[in-house]
Amino acid sequence: MKFIFIIQGEGRGHLTQALSFASLLRSQGHELLGAVVGKSQRRTLPDFFIQKIGVPITLVDSPNFETDGIEKKILLGKTIWKNTLKLSLFWKSIQAIHKLLKEKEPDVIVNFYEILGGIYPLFYKTNASVWVIGHQYLERHPAFAFAPNRPLEKLLFQMHTRFTAFGSQKKLALSFLPKESTKEVRVLPPLLRPEIRDLKVSYTGFYLTYMVNPGYANEVVQYAKNNPQQIIMAFWDKKQAAETEYPLPNLSFHKVNDQKFLEAMASCSGLVCTAGFESVCEAMYLGKPVIMVPVAGHYEQACNALDGENSGAGWASDRFDFEKLTNLSSGECTSRLMKAWVDQWPKKLQELTAEERVNFPFIFQSQLT
């Protein structure tokens, strides 16, 4: 089968999920024809994704969150207003997606939570099957934990998530640990890169941190100043940052690099990170304790942190509090559960593609002619 990816490029999570899914597809004889990535003004597309995806990349203007002046808190009002002013740019992006799909004629379009992928069917028809994939689609599951006392943000999160899934035939919800699928969503394991299986786990004493918004760097710097004996290795997506920076003898900042980050994860003694799904999954897989810090104003991450706590990943926090790591033990039991869950992916993919043979038989007829 022939696939096209449409990927939300904000942060590293959807990009690494796309790399993992591409590897799975190729391992079972499928073909990835191209990838559309929604670009962000606040960060550049990481080199590791460009080098490893293995197909032409089409960058398009896409709606993104807007932050405060220090790039820390998500501002919903500013986000809606700024993106409304860019509607003409987004229309050009939809046309670029249509041009690519018309040229490549994929059998399946896989949308990694990019809202343009949900808007596209409103304007153009496609014969391809459409799958949406992401942790966010668990919001339709009865066991999903919503962050309390934020009704408007909850509504906007649900609306956005369902807009990304408009016109989709399969809603694939990634989950930290197994849950029963429902009529609404198919629950599937996290998409972790194959390289993680080859890592040698150790605990060498340093703490690892990752922040999707660089405004949190000040909290990390302050902790490192107050605790000069503690070595901290930080990764961030800051657009103009150098490859590596050393603001303090015990603190280093690194631009996001997938292999370097995974190797650091394998040897660190704990992770403090913004509450993105992918990084927490990687830490759980490797048995590392995690402190999850939802980005201020980012409702989805507040839900991620609750789900991570309920799944045994670690604790949620409102700040980069490395001190809390000292009270967390390694998650060996959770790691075993996660590994068994992730190992089910090859079988799950075979089931998904087998269903396409029944629901979209013309796909396979065209491949045989």
C-alpha positions as CSV (number, residue, x, y, z in Angstrom):
1,M,0.0,0.0,0.0
2,K,1.1,3.6,-0.7
3,F,1.0,6.1,2.1
4,I,1.2,9.9,2.5
5,F,1.8,11.6,5.9
6,I,0.3,14.9,7.0
7,I,2.1,15.9,10.2
8,Q,1.6,18.6,12.8
9,G,5.1,20.0,13.2
10,E,4.8,21.8,16.5
11,G,7.2,20.1,18.9
12,R,9.0,16.8,18.3
13,G,6.3,14.3,19.3
14,H,4.3,14.0,16.0
15,L,7.6,14.0,14.0
16,T,9.1,11.1,15.9
17,Q,5.7,9.2,15.7
18,A,5.8,9.7,11.9
19,L,9.4,8.3,11.8
20,S,8.4,5.3,13.8
21,F,5.3,4.6,11.7
22,A,7.3,5.0,8.5
23,S,9.7,2.3,9.8
24,L,6.8,0.0,10.6
25,L,5.2,0.5,7.2
26,R,8.4,-0.3,5.4
27,S,9.1,-3.4,7.5
28,Q,5.8,-4.8,6.1
29,G,6.4,-3.9,2.5
30,H,4.4,-0.7,2.3
31,E,5.6,2.5,0.6
32,L,5.7,6.1,1.9
33,L,5.4,8.5,-1.0
34,G,5.8,11.9,0.8
35,A,5.3,13.9,3.9
36,V,3.5,17.2,4.5
37,V,4.6,19.1,7.6
38,G,2.9,22.1,9.1
39,K,5.7,24.5,9.9
40,S,6.1,26.8,12.9
41,Q,7.6,30.3,13.0
42,R,9.0,29.6,16.5
43,R,11.1,26.5,15.6
44,T,12.8,24.9,12.6
45,L,12.2,21.4,11.3
46,P,14.8,19.2,13.1
47,D,17.6,17.8,11.0
48,F,17.0,14.3,12.3
49,F,13.5,14.3,10.7
50,I,14.7,15.6,7.4
51,Q,17.5,13.0,7.3
52,K,15.5,10.0,8.4
53,I,12.0,10.3,6.9
54,G,13.4,9.2,3.5
55,V,10.8,11.0,1.3
56,P,10.3,14.5,-0.1
57,I,9.0,16.9,2.5
58,T,6.4,19.6,1.7
59,L,6.4,22.4,4.3
60,V,3.2,24.3,4.6
61,D,2.0,27.2,6.7
62,S,-0.2,25.8,9.5
63,P,-2.1,27.1,12.6
64,N,0.1,27.1,15.6
65,F,-0.1,28.2,19.2
66,E,0.9,31.7,20.2
67,T,2.8,32.4,23.4
68,D,3.5,35.2,25.7
69,G,6.6,37.5,25.4
70,I,8.9,35.0,27.1
71,E,7.7,32.0,25.0
72,K,6.4,30.2,28.0
73,K,2.6,30.4,28.3
74,I,0.1,29.5,25.6
75,L,-2.3,32.4,25.0
76,L,-5.6,31.1,23.5
77,G,-7.0,34.5,22.6
78,K,-3.8,35.5,20.8
79,T,-3.7,32.1,19.1
80,I,-7.2,32.4,17.6
81,W,-6.7,36.0,16.5
82,K,-3.2,35.5,14.9
83,N,-4.3,32.4,13.1
84,T,-7.5,34.1,11.8
85,L,-5.3,36.7,10.1
86,K,-3.5,33.9,8.3
87,L,-6.5,32.2,6.6
88,S,-5.3,33.1,3.1
89,L,-1.9,31.4,3.9
90,F,-3.7,28.3,5.2
91,W,-5.8,28.1,2.0
92,K,-2.6,28.0,0.0
93,S,-1.4,25.2,2.2
94,I,-4.6,23.2,1.5
95,Q,-4.0,23.7,-2.2
96,A,-0.4,22.5,-1.8
97,I,-1.7,19.4,0.0
98,H,-4.2,18.8,-2.8
99,K,-1.5,19.1,-5.5
100,L,0.6,16.5,-3.7
101,L,-2.2,14.1,-3.2
102,K,-3.4,14.4,-6.8
103,E,0.2,13.8,-8.0
104,K,1.0,10.8,-5.8
105,E,-2.4,9.2,-5.6
106,P,-1.8,7.4,-2.2
107,D,-4.0,4.5,-0.9
108,V,-3.9,5.9,2.6
109,I,-3.4,9.3,4.1
110,V,-2.2,9.3,7.7
111,N,-2.8,12.5,9.6
112,F,-0.7,13.1,12.7
113,Y,-2.9,15.7,14.3
114,E,-2.5,18.4,11.7
115,I,-5.7,20.5,11.5
116,L,-5.2,21.2,7.8
117,G,-5.5,17.4,7.2
118,G,-9.0,17.6,8.8
119,I,-10.0,20.8,6.9
120,Y,-8.9,19.3,3.5
121,P,-11.9,17.0,3.0
122,L,-14.2,20.0,3.4
123,F,-12.9,21.3,0.0
124,Y,-11.6,18.3,-1.9
125,K,-12.6,14.7,-2.3
126,T,-10.1,11.9,-2.1
127,N,-10.4,8.2,-2.9
128,A,-7.8,7.4,-0.3
129,S,-8.6,6.0,3.1
130,V,-7.8,8.5,5.8
131,W,-6.4,7.6,9.2
132,V,-5.8,10.0,12.1
133,I,-3.3,9.0,14.8
134,G,-2.3,10.5,18.1
135,H,-2.7,10.4,21.9
136,Q,-5.3,13.2,21.6
137,Y,-7.9,10.9,20.1
138,L,-8.2,9.2,23.5
139,E,-10.5,12.1,24.4
140,R,-13.3,10.0,22.9
141,H,-12.6,7.1,25.3
142,P,-14.6,6.8,28.5
143,A,-11.4,6.2,30.5
144,F,-9.7,9.4,29.4
145,A,-9.0,11.9,32.3
146,F,-9.7,15.5,31.5
147,A,-8.0,18.3,33.4
148,P,-10.7,19.6,35.8
149,N,-12.3,23.1,36.2
150,R,-11.3,24.3,32.7
151,P,-14.6,23.9,30.7
152,L,-13.8,26.3,27.9
153,E,-10.4,24.9,27.3
154,K,-11.8,21.4,27.4
155,L,-14.4,22.3,24.8
156,L,-11.8,23.9,22.5
157,F,-9.5,20.9,22.8
158,Q,-12.3,18.6,21.9
159,M,-13.4,20.7,19.0
160,H,-9.8,21.0,17.6
161,T,-9.2,17.3,18.0
162,R,-12.4,16.4,16.2
163,F,-11.7,18.9,13.4
164,T,-8.4,17.2,12.7
165,A,-10.3,13.9,12.3
166,F,-13.0,15.2,10.0
167,G,-13.6,12.7,7.2
168,S,-11.4,10.0,8.6
169,Q,-12.1,6.3,8.4
170,K,-9.9,5.3,11.2
171,K,-9.3,7.1,14.5
172,L,-6.2,5.6,16.1
173,A,-5.7,6.6,19.7
174,L,-2.2,6.1,21.2
175,S,-2.2,5.1,24.9
176,F,0.5,4.8,27.5
177,L,-0.9,1.4,28.5
178,P,-3.5,-0.9,27.1
179,K,-7.2,0.0,27.0
180,E,-10.1,-1.6,25.3
181,S,-11.0,-0.1,21.9
182,T,-14.4,1.4,21.4
183,K,-16.7,2.1,18.4
184,E,-15.3,5.6,18.4
185,V,-11.5,4.9,18.6
186,R,-9.0,2.1,18.1
187,V,-6.6,2.1,21.0
188,L,-3.0,1.4,20.0
189,P,0.5,1.4,21.6
190,P,2.8,4.4,21.5
191,L,4.9,4.8,18.4
192,L,8.4,4.5,19.6
193,R,11.4,4.4,17.3
194,P,13.2,1.0,16.8
195,E,16.5,2.5,18.2
196,I,15.1,2.6,21.7
197,R,15.2,-1.2,21.9
198,D,18.9,-1.3,21.4
199,L,19.8,1.2,24.2
200,K,21.6,0.0,27.3
201,V,19.9,1.4,30.4
202,S,22.0,2.9,33.2
203,Y,21.6,5.5,36.0
204,T,24.7,7.8,35.9
205,G,23.4,10.6,38.2
206,F,22.6,13.4,35.8
207,Y,19.1,14.7,35.2
208,L,17.7,15.2,31.7
209,T,15.2,17.8,30.7
210,Y,13.2,18.7,27.6
211,M,11.0,21.8,27.1
212,V,8.8,22.5,24.1
213,N,8.7,26.2,24.9
214,P,12.1,27.8,25.6
215,G,10.6,30.2,28.2
216,Y,11.0,27.4,30.7
217,A,14.8,27.6,30.4
218,N,15.0,30.2,33.2
219,E,13.5,27.7,35.7
220,V,16.2,25.2,34.7
221,V,19.0,27.7,34.9
222,Q,17.8,28.8,38.4
223,Y,17.7,25.3,39.7
224,A,21.2,24.6,38.3
225,K,22.6,27.7,40.0
226,N,21.1,26.7,43.3
227,N,22.4,23.1,43.0
228,P,25.9,23.3,41.5
229,Q,26.6,19.6,42.4
230,Q,23.7,18.4,40.1
231,I,24.5,17.9,36.4
232,I,21.6,18.7,34.1
233,M,21.4,18.1,30.3
234,A,18.7,20.1,28.6
235,F,17.1,19.8,25.2
236,W,15.0,22.5,23.6
237,D,13.5,23.7,20.3
238,K,14.7,27.3,20.4
239,K,15.0,28.5,16.8
240,Q,18.1,30.7,17.1
241,A,20.0,28.7,19.6
242,A,23.4,27.2,19.0
243,E,23.9,23.5,18.7
244,T,25.2,23.3,22.3
245,E,25.3,26.0,24.9
246,Y,26.8,25.9,28.4
247,P,25.3,28.7,30.6
248,L,26.7,27.0,33.7
249,P,29.4,24.4,34.4
250,N,26.8,21.9,35.5
251,L,24.2,22.8,32.8
252,S,24.2,22.3,29.0
253,F,21.5,23.1,26.5
254,H,21.2,21.2,23.2
255,K,19.1,21.6,20.1
256,V,16.8,18.7,19.7
257,N,18.6,15.6,18.2
258,D,16.7,12.4,18.4
259,Q,19.6,9.9,18.8
260,K,21.4,12.1,21.3
261,F,18.3,12.6,23.3
262,L,17.5,8.9,23.4
263,E,21.1,8.1,24.5
264,A,20.9,10.7,27.2
265,M,17.5,9.3,28.3
266,A,19.0,5.8,28.6
267,S,21.8,6.9,31.0
268,C,20.1,9.7,33.0
269,S,18.7,9.2,36.5
270,G,15.4,11.0,35.8
271,L,13.6,13.3,33.3
272,V,11.8,16.6,33.9
273,C,9.9,17.7,30.8
274,T,6.9,19.5,29.4
275,A,4.0,17.1,29.3
276,G,4.2,15.9,25.7
277,F,3.2,12.3,25.2
278,E,6.2,11.0,23.3
279,S,9.0,12.0,25.7
280,V,7.0,10.5,28.7
281,C,6.5,7.3,26.7
282,E,10.2,7.0,26.0
283,A,11.0,7.5,29.7
284,M,8.4,4.9,30.7
285,Y,9.8,2.4,28.2
286,L,13.3,2.8,29.7
287,G,12.1,2.8,33.3
288,K,13.1,6.3,34.1
289,P,11.2,8.4,36.7
290,V,9.5,11.5,35.2
291,I,8.2,14.9,36.4
292,M,5.7,16.2,33.8
293,V,5.2,20.0,33.6
294,P,2.2,20.9,31.4
295,V,2.9,24.1,29.4
296,A,0.9,26.9,31.0
297,G,-2.3,27.5,29.1
298,H,-1.9,24.2,27.2
299,Y,-5.0,22.1,28.1
300,E,-3.9,19.0,26.2
301,Q,-0.7,18.8,28.1
302,A,-2.6,19.1,31.4
303,C,-4.6,16.0,30.3
304,N,-1.3,14.3,29.3
305,A,0.1,14.8,32.8
306,L,-3.0,13.3,34.4
307,D,-2.9,10.4,32.1
308,G,0.8,9.9,32.7
309,E,0.3,9.9,36.5
310,N,-2.6,7.4,36.2
311,S,-0.4,5.2,34.1
312,G,2.5,5.2,36.6
313,A,4.9,7.3,34.6
314,G,5.6,9.8,37.5
315,W,4.2,13.0,38.8
316,A,2.7,16.1,37.4
317,S,4.2,19.5,38.5
318,D,3.5,23.2,37.7
319,R,7.3,23.9,37.5
320,F,10.6,22.3,36.6
321,D,11.2,20.9,40.0
322,F,14.1,18.5,39.8
323,E,14.0,18.0,43.6
324,K,10.9,15.8,43.2
325,L,12.9,13.3,41.2
326,T,14.7,12.3,44.4
327,N,11.4,10.9,45.7
328,L,10.6,8.7,42.7
329,S,11.9,5.2,42.1
330,S,12.7,3.6,38.8
331,G,9.7,2.3,36.9
332,E,10.8,-1.2,36.1
333,C,7.3,-2.7,36.4
334,T,5.7,0.0,34.3
335,S,8.6,-0.5,31.8
336,R,7.8,-4.2,31.4
337,L,4.1,-3.4,30.7
338,M,5.0,-0.7,28.2
339,K,7.5,-2.9,26.3
340,A,4.9,-5.7,26.0
341,W,2.4,-3.1,24.8
342,V,4.7,-1.5,22.2
343,D,5.7,-5.0,20.9
344,Q,2.2,-5.5,19.7
345,W,2.6,-2.9,16.9
346,P,3.5,-5.2,14.0
347,K,0.4,-7.3,14.6
348,K,-1.8,-4.2,15.0
349,L,-0.5,-2.8,11.7
350,Q,-1.3,-6.1,9.9
351,E,-4.8,-5.9,11.3
352,L,-5.2,-2.3,10.1
353,T,-4.0,-2.9,6.6
354,A,-6.0,-6.2,6.3
355,E,-9.1,-4.2,7.0
356,E,-8.3,-1.9,4.1
357,R,-8.4,-5.0,1.8
358,V,-12.1,-5.4,2.8
359,N,-13.2,-1.8,3.0
360,F,-11.2,-0.5,0.0
361,P,-10.7,-3.5,-2.3
362,F,-10.0,-1.2,-5.3
363,I,-6.7,-0.2,-3.7
364,F,-5.4,-3.8,-4.1
365,Q,-6.9,-4.3,-7.5
366,S,-5.0,-1.3,-8.8
367,Q,-1.8,-2.6,-7.3
368,L,-2.2,-5.9,-9.2
369,T,-2.9,-4.3,-12.6
